[in-house]
Amino acid sequence: MTTGGGATHILIFPFPAQGHMIPLLDLTHQIATNYAGRISITVVVTPKNLPHLHQLLSVHPSIQTLVLPFPSSSKLPTGAENVNDLTPPFFLTFIRALGGLYDPLIRWFRSHRSPPVAILSDMFFGWTHRFAAELGIRRIVFSPSGALALSVLYAMYRDAPPKSDVVSFPGIPNCPKYPWLQMSPMYRSYVDGDPDAEFHRNGFVDNMGSWGLVVNTFAELEEVYLDHLKKELGHDRVWAVGPLKPIVDDDDQTGPTNRGGSFSVPVDSIVSWLDRCDDRKVVYVSFGSVAVLCNDQMEALALGLEKSGVHFVWAVKEPTKELLDGGCGRVPPGFEDRVVGRGLVIRGWAPQVLILGHRAIGAFLTHCGWNSILESTVAGVSMLAWPMQADQFINATLVVDHLKVATRVCEGVQVVPNSDDLARAFIESVSDDRAERQRAARLHEAAVRATKDGFSSAKDVESLIDHLVAPETTSK
Ligand code: UDP
């Protein structure tokens, strides 16, 4: 089925968390840019998430939106429509509440004159598999996690290993055993019998039966795990399309800046601050869009930065009042005065891609969120790894142990690192002869190549589109 003009109509359904929305909207941008005549797009969001589409829609006014009210839930904080509005205990309830969009979406489809022939939806919307089956359309899973992490998630949710000291995944090549506490807290809640976690687990099992899978990764980075997923799901059902490129619009004079938030420090000031620094001597510190450190961790980190003497940019997520009152997210008083001139603290949202791409950045202390890892890889910046939760321990396996472009400096969401160890790691991270740096530079070349015409990820996007526009009876 097509919309007017012969284009194949697809529905894109991003999960409302920055780490999930950003890459799927980047892919939407890429499809709209390169396949405007062949594909027409509708994006589903709830009202408060509409501003996150602003940049995409300003570049591609032809993209339609379907704005559906957030399903009411007495268990969620009033007005919460994005993971950004929540603290961890609510995540599973939030994911389940969004399942309430099933009926409104079905009604929209049935009333549409030319409804989508396929739905490309986030891996946290496993229920869209059943939804697609009911409508007789194709469902493609979008994974904002990498292929190794997704392989582990799929094996974990399918095999449902019971609680034990360590969990192993013998079917996944080169996959280490992980301590129980490093398994996703959502999975641990499932094992503890949480009904919302069971809904989430069922969604992951549904994901595995979906028509296709799109992963934000590239062959040169994760070939062995992509092969593993293809073996499990079908060789012609998996597309690796990364590293997805940020949406750049006419306002982005200095490169991609507006990736989902406004900045506490003007972009120009950040750039001119970095311009005054030496090449590859600045450490960038960020723990993504969700994590807020407890005050003990904030102090250890601040002390480590202070003792190291290195230049740094530290992006500090603005804590909610509740978190602040609970002893989290406070930059130690007086810290910024003590490091004035060599340290820049950005509160709230930082233009991460822009910062990582600046010649002054020499290393990135990251929580190992997959987007951060890819962005660092594209920038050719080696990492200091502090995985905390979710898929981050698995991502750290890849970048620290397999690819050796990162060094592990701490592990765990509650662990307080030693400030002397941190200081040493910061100093080493910006030393010119660090082996991780040379490897990161090589990986950067592979990352840039992957998305060029004729190379692996560009070819996979092309193949995905070819399959989407093919008649529905054609199996991939
Ligand atoms: N991000 C950003 N500025 C910030 C914090 C995060 O631009 O101040 C972006 C970052 O560039 C990445 C995403 O938000 O694209 C975070 O995703 P990631 O997978 O690294 O971590 P998560 O937030 O999901 O834990």
Residues whose N, C-alpha, C, O or C-beta is under 5 A from the ligand:
A	BS01	UDP	Q18 G19 I22 R259 F287 G288 S289 V290 A315 G348 W349 A350 P351 Q352 V353 G369 W370 N371 S372
